[in-house]
């Protein structure tokens, strides 16, 4: 694995933001708008003096964390699709670039985007709603790392699907997170779901992050058990997806179908 090639891909991707309004909106405007909408809703709910945990903290924390997961997934899957749309994918892989280097570069881009989105969201929430994201303390670090790894895994899954079924499956890159959001316990606990589908929630690492977030808000304690479960699942899913993606990539390459990706 050559870091100079990985660095070249990262720099190339960052340069694309310079003159691309849609890309800038993706990491700045849309997270800001979503936080604005949910923030006003949470302020309204707080004015109703509903019982229970701090509604503003729960909702805004969930929105910010979900935005980080979204960016981690899109950094891998959508940036891959952009190379396909721009007919640049084949150019990359006729070079000495390996699949591993390509994946690592996208993962690093995901880290950069998460940092940007996290800072913008935290600043917006603090200015408009006096919500301090850093009240989560040490728990903030493992929560973000778990979401980052899960986002990478979902991104790799999306790439594998597109390799296998072509660009007709590209809708997965934009819809996958929406498909799992109802089961990830983002805005409500797993117990709020029908008993028949709760098992789906327990298969998602994101569920343990959001349940853990609410636990920190309610008790001030980091739930180690939930964190361990999320870590084990994340590592298992990530390893399986790396192996699976490599298998699909080699098969598609051997069949000469990489030429059709453009």
C-alpha positions in Angstrom: 0.0 0.0 0.0 1.6 3.3 -1.1 0.6 6.4 0.9 1.6 8.8 -1.9 -1.2 7.4 -4.1 -3.6 7.5 -1.2 -2.6 11.1 -0.5 -3.0 12.0 -4.2 -6.6 10.7 -4.2 -7.4 12.7 -1.0 -6.0 15.9 -2.4 -7.8 15.3 -5.7 -11.1 14.8 -3.8 -10.6 17.9 -1.7 -9.8 20.1 -4.8 -13.3 19.1 -6.1 -14.9 21.1 -3.3 -13.3 24.3 -4.4 -15.7 24.9 -7.3 -18.5 22.5 -6.5 -21.5 24.1 -4.8 -23.4 20.8 -4.5 -20.4 19.2 -2.6 -20.2 22.2 -0.3 -23.9 22.1 0.4 -23.7 18.4 1.2 -21.3 19.0 4.1 -22.3 22.5 5.2 -25.8 23.6 4.2 -27.9 20.4 4.5 -26.6 19.4 8.0 -27.2 23.0 9.0 -30.7 23.0 7.6 -31.6 19.7 9.3 -30.3 20.9 12.6 -32.3 24.0 12.2 -35.5 22.2 11.6 -35.1 19.6 14.4 -33.8 22.3 16.7 -36.9 24.5 16.4 -39.0 21.4 16.9 -37.1 20.4 20.1 -37.4 24.0 21.4 -41.2 23.8 20.9 -41.5 20.5 22.6 -39.5 21.8 25.5 -41.9 24.7 25.8 -44.7 22.1 26.4 -42.9 21.0 29.6 -43.2 17.4 28.7 -41.8 14.9 31.4 -38.7 12.9 30.9 -35.2 13.6 29.8 -34.1 16.8 28.2 -35.8 16.8 24.8 -33.5 19.3 23.3 -30.4 17.4 24.2 -31.8 14.1 23.0 -33.1 15.3 19.7 -30.1 17.6 18.8 -27.6 14.9 19.9 -29.4 12.4 17.7 -29.5 14.7 14.7 -25.7 15.6 15.0 -24.7 11.9 15.4 -26.9 10.8 12.5 -25.4 13.5 10.3 -21.9 12.1 11.1 -23.0 8.6 10.2 -24.5 9.9 7.0 -21.2 11.7 6.0 -19.1 8.6 6.7 -21.3 6.5 4.5 -21.5 9.0 1.7 -17.8 9.7 1.7 -17.2 6.1 0.6 -20.2 5.3 -1.6 -21.1 8.6 -3.2 -17.5 9.6 -3.9 -17.1 6.2 -5.6 -20.2 7.0 -7.7 -18.8 10.4 -8.7 -15.8 8.7 -10.2 -18.2 6.5 -12.2 -20.4 9.4 -13.3 -17.4 11.4 -14.4 -16.0 8.4 -16.3 -12.9 8.5 -14.2 -13.2 5.1 -12.5 -11.4 3.1 -15.2 -8.6 5.7 -15.3 -8.0 5.1 -11.6 -7.7 1.3 -11.9 -5.5 1.1 -15.0 -2.9 2.9 -12.8 -1.0 1.1 -10.1 -3.7 2.1 -7.6 -5.0 -0.9 -5.6 -8.5 -1.4 -4.2 -7.1 -1.1 -0.7 -5.6 2.3 -1.4 -8.8 3.5 -3.0 -10.8 2.4 0.1 -8.3 4.0 2.6 -8.4 7.3 0.7 -12.2 7.3 0.9 -12.2 6.4 4.6 -9.9 9.3 5.3 -12.2 11.6 3.4 -14.9 10.4 5.6 -13.0 11.4 8.7 -12.4 14.9 7.3 -16.1 15.3 6.4 -17.2 14.0 9.9 -14.9 16.6 11.6 -16.3 19.4 9.4 -20.0 18.4 9.8 -19.5 17.8 13.6 -17.9 21.2 14.1 -20.5 23.1 12.0 -23.3 21.3 13.7 -21.9 21.8 17.2 -21.3 25.5 16.6 -24.8 25.9 15.2 -26.4 24.1 18.1 -24.5 26.1 20.6 -25.3 29.5 19.0 -29.0 28.9 18.3 -30.0 26.5 21.1 -27.3 26.8 23.8 -26.6 23.1 23.3 -23.1 22.0 24.0 -22.2 18.8 22.2 -19.1 18.3 24.4 -21.3 17.8 27.4 -21.1 14.1 26.4 -17.5 14.3 27.5 -15.4 11.2 26.9 -18.4 9.3 25.5 -18.3 11.6 22.4 -15.1 9.9 21.2 -16.2 6.3 21.1 -19.6 7.2 19.8 -18.2 9.1 16.9 -15.7 6.3 16.1 -18.4 3.7 16.1 -20.5 5.7 13.7 -17.5 6.3 11.5 -16.7 2.6 11.2 -20.3 1.7 10.6 -20.6 4.4 7.9 -17.5 3.0 6.2 -19.0 -0.5 6.3 -22.3 0.7 4.7 -20.3 2.5 2.1 -18.3 -0.6 1.2 -21.5 -2.6 1.1 -22.9 -0.1 -1.4 -19.8 -0.3 -3.6 -20.0 -4.1 -3.6 -23.7 -4.0 -4.7 -22.8 -1.5 -7.5 -19.9 -3.6 -8.7 -22.2 -6.7 -8.8 -25.3 -5.1 -10.3 -23.9 -2.0 -12.0 -25.0 1.6 -11.8 -28.7 0.5 -11.8 -28.2 -0.2 -8.1 -26.8 3.3 -7.4 -30.0 4.3 -5.6 -28.7 2.2 -2.7 -26.0 4.8 -2.0 -28.8 7.4 -1.2 -31.5 5.2 0.3 -29.6 2.7 2.5 -29.4 4.9 5.6 -33.1 5.9 5.3 -33.9 2.1 5.2 -32.1 1.4 8.5 -32.9 4.7 10.3 -36.3 3.5 11.7 -34.5 0.5 13.3 -31.5 2.4 14.6 -33.3 3.9 17.5 -32.2 7.4 16.5 -35.0 9.4 18.1 -36.6 6.8 20.3 -35.6 3.7 22.2 -35.8 0.2 20.7 -38.6 -0.5 23.1 -40.8 1.9 21.1 -40.7 -0.5 18.1 -43.0 -3.4 17.6 -41.6 -6.5 19.3 -41.6 -8.4 16.0 -39.0 -6.1 14.4 -36.8 -5.2 17.5 -34.4 -8.0 16.5 -33.4 -5.9 13.4 -32.4 -3.1 15.7 -30.1 -5.3 17.7 -28.2 -6.3 14.5 -27.2 -2.6 13.9 -24.2 -1.1 15.6 -25.8 2.3 15.3 -28.6 1.2 17.6 -26.2 0.8 20.5 -24.7 4.2 19.8 -28.0 6.0 20.0 -29.2 4.0 23.0 -25.9 4.8 24.6 -26.3 8.5 23.9 -29.6 8.6 25.7 -28.1 6.6 28.6 -25.4 9.2 29.0 -28.0 12.0 29.0 -30.1 10.3 31.6 -27.5 8.9 33.9 -24.2 10.6 33.0 -22.5 7.2 32.7 -20.9 5.7 29.6 -22.7 2.3 29.0 -19.7 0.0 28.5 -21.8 -3.0 27.5 -23.5 -1.1 24.7 -20.1 0.2 23.5 -18.6 -3.3 23.5 -21.5 -4.7 21.5 -21.2 -1.9 18.9 -17.5 -2.5 18.6 -17.8 -6.2 18.2 -20.5 -5.8 15.5 -18.6 -3.1 13.7 -15.4 -5.1 13.5 -17.2 -8.2 12.4 -19.2 -6.4 9.7 -16.2 -4.4 8.5 -14.0 -7.5 8.1 -16.8 -9.3 6.2 -17.4 -6.4 3.9 -13.7 -5.9 3.1 -13.4 -9.6 2.2 -16.7 -9.5 0.3 -15.8 -6.3 -1.6 -12.4 -7.7 -2.6 -14.0 -11.0 -3.8 -16.6 -9.1 -5.9 -14.0 -6.7 -7.3 -11.7 -9.5 -8.4 -14.6 -11.4 -10.0 -15.8 -8.3 -11.8 -12.3 -7.5 -12.9 -11.7 -11.0 -14.2 -14.9 -10.9 -16.2 -13.9 -7.6 -17.8 -16.9 -5.7 -16.4 -14.9 -2.9 -15.0 -14.9 -1.5 -18.5 -18.7 -1.1 -18.2 -18.6 0.8 -15.0 -18.2 4.0 -16.9 
